[in-house]
Amino acid sequence: MLATFVFWFSVGIVFYVYVGYPALLFFFTRLRPGLVSRAAGTWRPSVTVLISAYNEETSIEATLRNKLESDYPAEKLDIIVVSDASTDRTEHIVETLEPARIRLLKQERRGGKTAALNRAAVEATGDILVFSDANSMYDRDAIGKLVENFGDATVGYVTGKMIYTNPEETAVGEGCGTYMRYENQIRAMESRLGSIVGVDGGIDAIRRELYVTMKPDQLPDFILPLHVVEQGYRVVYDARAVLREPTLGTQKEEYAMRVRVSLRALWAIRDMRHLLSFRRSGLYAWQLWSHKLLRYLCFLALLGAYFSNLLLVGNGMLYKGFFLAQNLAYAGAILSPVLEGRGRSSGILYYLHYFALLNAACAHAFVKFLLGRKQATWTPRQG
């Protein structure tokens, strides 16, 4: 009896997290579309782009030129780069590019991206702060598209559309790109409902007066939007503001990134756990539970479904079929990189492998969370 309950409860959680929640969003957005009243393209407040960089000599010049070539009015746009104790040519490259519009700040000791953003925010003068990664390449009109959303007085934070490119055509890159497209669809629906949960740190913007100083170990692109919602403003998604980044090239790099992001997000949820209260946050609490907390803990439901199914195999063909399907799925996830290494590939196996990688990373992060581990710094992605 207990095994039966655990099995169906676990299957229900997995289905709800990945299918049920998006389906409910689709339904609710038809009942209450929370559209954004964007300002006309002639409305141009001052903007400061903030970039944290650690040993980014291979990408920082291209990123800065990309921002300087934006179609946003040059006299309204400046850039602050914080070097997080870089030991390569990053600082030299920044100092040689348009000093009138680019300011370099230096952290003598590594403090991580969050500490760098905290320092840059204090120095920034723009009405709108835009957060860019050191390898983020924007479409020319991306900054202007982000800014237009602030014409709506209810909007406090805006994120754009992340498009992952996969130039090396790797399985992990294909899985990452597909997952990002799935996330973008959810964000579009959440935005129409009111506010989104979680953003992409490479193309975000906030009203300067809403910026809240963060702890060094907190995840900026999760904790900061939560603070904005806490202050009574909306966090919205604009698919017109486009960022393009290459995916990470290897499974090891992707897994390490997912563990880091999941760990920092779990600590952010703990720090902002009062927003999980339906009495306090209402609809947003449901979104936070569904899109984030249950997503990060879904590995527990996957384990519950597998091991309870193992106990129920003798209870009829239905359970036998479920157990066979689970084993085939996990076997496919394991075989995917092996087949890729031999020059053979399968789209279905790509997705199974990436699904397993995501949930394994969440499990790893959860163990670190229980052990009290935190992470403020990391080596930048090389993808």
LUMZATI-942489 format. One record per residue (C-alpha): residue number from 0; residue in one letter; x, y, z. Coordinates in steps of 0.05 Angstrom, whole numbers, plus 5000, padded with zeros to 4 digits. Layout:
// LUMZATI-942489
  seq  type     u     v     w
  NUM     a     X     Y     Z
...
// end
This chain:
// LUMZATI-942489
  seq  type     u     v     w
    0     m  5000  5000  5000
    1     l  5056  5049  5019
    2     a  5096  5031  4956
    3     t  5034  5043  4913
    4     f  5023  5112  4944
    5     v  5097  5131  4937
    6     f  5098  5109  4864
    7     w  5037  5147  4841
    8     f  5053  5208  4883
    9     s  5124  5210  4854
   10     v  5099  5201  4782
   11     g  5048  5256  4795
   12     i  5102  5304  4820
   13     v  5147  5292  4759
   14     f  5088  5301  4712
   15     y  5065  5363  4747
   16     v  5134  5397  4748
   17     y  5149  5387  4674
   18     v  5079  5384  4642
   19     g  5024  5402  4691
   20     y  5052  5469  4713
   21     p  5064  5495  4642
   22     a  4994  5470  4623
   23     l  4963  5508  4682
   24     l  5002  5570  4663
   25     f  4974  5566  4593
   26     f  4904  5561  4620
   27     f  4911  5618  4671
   28     t  4942  5666  4621
   29     r  4880  5660  4579
   30     l  4839  5683  4639
   31     r  4885  5740  4663
   32     p  4937  5764  4614
   33     g  4982  5813  4651
   34     l  5008  5852  4591
   35     v  5063  5903  4597
   36     s  5050  5975  4576
   37     r  5115  5988  4541
   38     a  5140  6058  4528
   39     a  5151  6084  4458
   40     g  5219  6076  4427
   41     t  5235  6149  4437
   42     w  5235  6141  4514
   43     r  5309  6133  4531
   44     p  5330  6138  4604
   45     s  5404  6133  4622
   46     v  5432  6062  4625
   47     t  5494  6032  4657
   48     v  5516  5963  4635
   49     l  5549  5923  4691
   50     i  5598  5867  4675
   51     s  5636  5823  4723
   52     a  5699  5792  4692
   53     y  5750  5742  4716
   54     n  5805  5723  4666
   55     e  5761  5738  4605
   56     e  5815  5762  4557
   57     t  5788  5718  4501
   58     s  5718  5748  4502
   59     i  5717  5815  4538
   60     e  5736  5859  4479
   61     a  5683  5829  4434
   62     t  5631  5837  4489
   63     l  5648  5910  4502
   64     r  5648  5927  4428
   65     n  5581  5893  4422
   66     k  5552  5939  4475
   67     l  5585  6001  4446
   68     e  5555  5985  4378
   69     s  5485  5981  4408
   70     d  5433  6025  4374
   71     y  5418  6056  4442
   72     p  5438  6130  4445
   73     a  5513  6133  4461
   74     e  5505  6193  4507
   75     k  5455  6154  4549
   76     l  5497  6090  4555
   77     d  5559  6076  4596
   78     i  5593  6011  4620
   79     i  5625  5989  4685
   80     v  5671  5928  4684
   81     v  5692  5899  4751
   82     s  5754  5855  4745
   83     d  5749  5801  4798
   84     a  5825  5798  4811
   85     s  5839  5778  4739
   86     t  5909  5752  4726
   87     d  5908  5754  4650
   88     r  5902  5813  4601
   89     t  5829  5828  4617
   90     e  5843  5893  4654
   91     h  5892  5918  4600
   92     i  5841  5905  4545
   93     v  5786  5942  4582
   94     e  5831  6002  4595
   95     t  5847  6010  4521
   96     l  5774  6015  4499
   97     e  5737  6082  4499
   98     p  5753  6106  4570
   99     a  5699  6160  4564
  100     r  5645  6107  4563
  101     i  5677  6048  4598
  102     r  5700  6048  4671
  103     l  5743  5994  4701
  104     l  5739  5975  4775
  105     k  5786  5925  4806
  106     q  5775  5875  4862
  107     e  5844  5859  4889
  108     r  5819  5794  4920
  109     r  5770  5748  4886
  110     g  5700  5758  4912
  111     g  5657  5729  4857
  112     k  5605  5757  4809
  113     t  5555  5778  4862
  114     a  5606  5819  4901
  115     a  5629  5851  4836
  116     l  5558  5871  4818
  117     n  5547  5900  4887
  118     r  5607  5944  4878
  119     a  5589  5965  4808
  120     a  5517  5982  4828
  121     v  5542  6032  4879
  122     e  5584  6067  4826
  123     a  5531  6065  4771
  124     t  5495  6129  4751
  125     g  5445  6102  4701
  126     d  5370  6102  4716
  127     i  5369  6031  4690
  128     l  5423  5979  4706
  129     v  5434  5925  4654
  130     f  5471  5861  4674
  131     s  5515  5828  4622
  132     d  5562  5769  4626
  133     a  5633  5777  4599
  134     n  5616  5734  4538
  135     s  5545  5759  4525
  136     m  5531  5782  4454
  137     y  5468  5824  4447
  138     d  5428  5840  4385
  139     r  5437  5914  4369
  140     d  5368  5933  4393
  141     a  5368  5889  4456
  142     i  5383  5944  4507
  143     g  5329  5989  4478
  144     k  5278  5932  4480
  145     l  5294  5918  4553
  146     v  5287  5991  4571
  147     e  5219  6000  4538
  148     n  5188  5954  4590
  149     f  5203  6004  4645
  150     g  5153  6051  4614
  151     d  5104  6009  4654
  152     a  5108  6035  4726
  153     t  5092  5966  4753
  154     v  5154  5935  4722
  155     g  5218  5933  4764
  156     y  5260  5880  4729
  157     v  5264  5855  4657
  158     t  5300  5795  4627
  159     g  5311  5781  4553
  160     k  5313  5718  4511
  161     m  5373  5673  4517
  162     i  5389  5635  4452
  163     y  5442  5582  4460
  164     t  5482  5567  4398
  165     n  5513  5498  4389
  166     p  5570  5508  4338
  167     e  5603  5442  4356
  168     e  5537  5405  4351
  169     t  5548  5367  4416
  170     a  5494  5326  4451
  171     v  5499  5368  4514
  172     g  5493  5431  4472
  173     e  5431  5405  4438
  174     g  5400  5387  4505
  175     c  5418  5454  4534
  176     g  5388  5492  4476
  177     t  5323  5452  4479
  178     y  5318  5462  4554
  179     m  5327  5537  4545
  180     r  5272  5540  4492
  181     y  5226  5504  4541
  182     e  5245  5553  4597
  183     n  5232  5613  4551
  184     q  5162  5588  4537
  185     i  5148  5582  4611
  186     r  5176  5652  4624
  187     a  5133  5681  4569
  188     m  5071  5653  4602
  189     e  5092  5672  4672
  190     s  5104  5743  4647
  191     r  5034  5748  4620
  192     l  5008  5722  4686
  193     g  5045  5774  4727
  194     s  5118  5760  4744
  195     i  5168  5707  4723
  196     v  5209  5663  4769
  197     g  5283  5663  4753
  198     v  5319  5700  4697
  199     d  5382  5696  4653
  200     g  5439  5735  4685
  201     g  5468  5753  4617
  202     i  5413  5800  4594
  203     d  5374  5831  4652
  204     a  5356  5901  4673
  205     i  5331  5933  4738
  206     r  5310  6002  4762
  207     r  5371  6028  4799
  208     e  5331  6048  4860
  209     l  5306  5976  4868
  210     y  5375  5945  4871
  211     v  5387  5909  4937
  212     t  5458  5892  4960
  213     m  5466  5816  4959
  214     k  5507  5767  4999
  215     p  5569  5744  4959
  216     d  5545  5672  4955
  217     q  5475  5690  4929
  218     l  5455  5679  4857
  219     p  5442  5748  4827
  220     d  5395  5726  4771
  221     f  5350  5692  4822
  222     i  5355  5729  4888
  223     l  5351  5800  4858
  224     p  5285  5788  4820
  225     l  5256  5759  4885
  226     h  5274  5823  4921
  227     v  5240  5863  4865
  228     v  5176  5822  4873
  229     e  5182  5832  4949
  230     q  5182  5907  4937
  231     g  5116  5902  4899
  232     y  5141  5906  4827
  233     r  5136  5858  4768
  234     v  5192  5817  4737
  235     v  5178  5807  4664
  236     y  5206  5771  4603
  237     d  5215  5805  4535
  238     a  5231  5757  4478
  239     r  5249  5817  4433
  240     a  5313  5829  4472
  241     v  5360  5775  4448
  242     l  5425  5748  4476
  243     r  5465  5694  4440
  244     e  5516  5651  4475
  245     p  5551  5586  4456
  246     t  5533  5526  4498
  247     l  5585  5493  4541
  248     g  5624  5442  4502
  249     t  5628  5383  4549
  250     q  5583  5345  4596
  251     k  5633  5359  4653
  252     e  5628  5435  4644
  253     e  5553  5434  4638
  254     y  5545  5390  4699
  255     a  5590  5434  4742
  256     m  5551  5496  4720
  257     r  5485  5464  4736
  258     v  5509  5442  4805
  259     r  5533  5512  4820
  260     v  5470  5546  4797
  261     s  5425  5497  4833
  262     l  5464  5503  4898
  263     r  5462  5579  4897
  264     a  5388  5578  4880
  265     l  5372  5532  4938
  266     w  5406  5581  4986
  267     a  5368  5638  4953
  268     i  5302  5602  4965
  269     r  5322  5590  5037
  270     d  5339  5664  5046
  271     m  5274  5686  5014
  272     r  5230  5629  5040
  273     h  5177  5678  5064
  274     l  5157  5686  4991
  275     l  5136  5612  4992
  276     s  5078  5632  5036
  277     f  5012  5632  4998
  278     r  4983  5680  5050
  279     r  5039  5730  5036
  280     s  5054  5720  4962
  281     g  4991  5688  4934
  282     l  4998  5668  4861
  283     y  5073  5681  4861
  284     a  5083  5631  4918
  285     w  5051  5578  4873
  286     q  5098  5597  4817
  287     l  5159  5595  4862
  288     w  5140  5526  4889
  289     s  5124  5498  4821
  290     h  5178  5528  4776
  291     k  5236  5527  4824
  292     l  5232  5489  4890
  293     l  5196  5427  4863
  294     r  5240  5429  4800
  295     y  5303  5428  4843
  296     l  5275  5371  4886
  297     c  5246  5331  4828
  298     f  5304  5282  4834
  299     l  5272  5257  4898
  300     a  5208  5241  4860
  301     l  5248  5205  4806
  302     l  5282  5163  4859
  303     g  5216  5149  4893
  304     a  5183  5129  4827
  305     y  5240  5081  4810
  306     f  5249  5045  4876
  307     s  5175  5040  4892
  308     n  5164  5013  4822
  309     l  5217  4961  4836
  310     l  5176  4936  4895
  311     l  5112  4936  4853
  312     v  5138  4898  4791
  313     g  5100  4836  4812
  314     n  5034  4873  4817
  315     g  5014  4869  4745
  316     m  5032  4889  4674
  317     l  5022  4964  4687
  318     y  5079  4966  4737
  319     k  5122  4920  4694
  320     g  5112  4968  4636
  321     f  5130  5029  4678
  322     f  5192  4995  4705
  323     l  5215  4974  4635
  324     a  5204  5045  4610
  325     q  5244  5075  4667
  326     n  5302  5028  4656
  327     l  5302  5040  4581
  328     a  5302  5116  4593
  329     y  5361  5114  4641
  330     a  5399  5066  4596
  331     g  5388  5113  4538
  332     a  5413  5172  4580
  333     i  5476  5134  4596
  334     l  5487  5109  4525
  335     s  5478  5177  4492
  336     p  5549  5205  4504
  337     v  5579  5136  4487
  338     l  5543  5135  4420
  339     e  5561  5207  4407
  340     g  5635  5190  4418
  341     r  5628  5138  4363
  342     g  5597  5186  4314
  343     r  5526  5162  4324
  344     s  5472  5205  4354
  345     s  5398  5206  4370
  346     g  5354  5266  4387
  347     i  5313  5227  4437
  348     l  5375  5203  4473
  349     y  5402  5275  4475
  350     y  5341  5296  4514
  351     l  5341  5236  4561
  352     h  5415  5248  4576
  353     y  5405  5322  4590
  354     f  5344  5308  4634
  355     a  5385  5259  4674
  356     l  5443  5308  4678
  357     l  5398  5364  4704
  358     n  5368  5321  4759
  359     a  5435  5290  4779
  360     a  5463  5361  4786
  361     c  5404  5381  4829
  362     a  5416  5320  4873
  363     h  5489  5337  4880
  364     a  5473  5409  4897
  365     f  5421  5388  4948
  366     v  5472  5345  4985
  367     k  5520  5405  4986
  368     f  5463  5448  5011
  369     l  5448  5400  5068
  370     l  5522  5400  5086
  371     g  5521  5476  5089
  372     r  5566  5486  5029
  373     k  5564  5553  4992
  374     q  5599  5578  4929
  375     a  5614  5650  4911
  376     t  5669  5643  4858
  377     w  5681  5597  4799
  378     t  5723  5592  4736
  379     p  5687  5625  4677
  380     r  5656  5582  4623
  381     q  5698  5568  4563
  382     g  5641  5553  4515
// end
